[in-house]
């Protein structure tokens, strides 16, 4: 009898522990490449989580790594009223797997590593950033002052802090100008009437057909891991047709490149489009083999360092070419089918000390796109 009591004393806590351990969703992340993959985003549909954990409050989900340490996670709403998925970032060594767990709990308050917003106080900019880089696109109020421009502007950074709000506040109050490096980086990239740092446009009859500044905006998600938003553009001419454009842009923590999804309407047949990087006298292209579906560019800023720009397609490139103003990578657009690609920038003063460092980053980014992490839940 004493033995039975002792066994019960041991077994009951074990059964309780087993029940708690079982009420987790295990996520196995596999890296099939021969390179380490760090801070790479994993996205799990919410339905997959509730199928294992039951109907739980999505805001009460906690992600832990294989050691049981909580890591940053984010619910993704994609602009809808209800959460659609949960994301976190995985670190997986070359050719290895890593395990993560999702369970009910009280998540910590995570410091944002991605952030963006509409900036009405500065001519309707929309500006977004992460812990590596920042960008902006120009809104309608700027047309009267500077003319139209739907290109992408790059703000180079050397801090993992969020700087948008402070840089704008200092600029507008006259305390500092973000065109000068005050120790955290600067806006030293000039866009003008170009595609800037990797924007896309129809490329028909060997000509770029540029839209004007965005007309409407909507923030879809905003940190701590991903910021995303959608812009719509008024009709603009492509040959003898009027075309409308929608851009959906997101940026994840740790990435130098934004994910950009283009949707055009007004042309019924397939046509060519091009992502482009504006050329300057002090700049030069960095070339890739055609199978990489990528372009890169270096812009020498003297003592200000070198700004690197790049774009990577997820569809096959039909050509890479230069005109008087741009380095272009051309692909085909099928009406009714959104086209996704990536574009962004880096800086020689923060992580990219040479041309080789930037081209290696772009090369490995292309590799990761072609061989996504394999994610299994159980």
Buried (B, 14 or more C-beta within 10 A) or exposed (E): EEEEEEEEEEEEEEEEEEEEEEEBBBBEBBBBBEBBBEBBBBEBEBEBBEEBBEEBEBEEBBBBBEEEEBBBBBBBBBBEEEBBBBBBBBBBEEEEBBBBBBBEEEBEEBEBBBBBBBBEEBBBBBBBBBBBBBBBBBBBEBBEEEEBBBBBBBBBBBEBEBBBEBBBEBBEEEEBEBEEBEEBBBBBBEBEBBBBBBBBBBBBEEEBBBBBBBBEBEBBBBBBBBBBBBBBBBBBEBEEBEBBBBBBBBBBBBBBBBBBBBBBEBBEEEBBBBBBBBBBEEBBBBEBEEEBBBBBBBBBBEEBBBBBBBBBBBBEBBEBBEBEBBBBBBBBBEEEEEBEBBBBBBBBBBBBEEBEEBBEBBBBBBBBBEEEBEBEBE
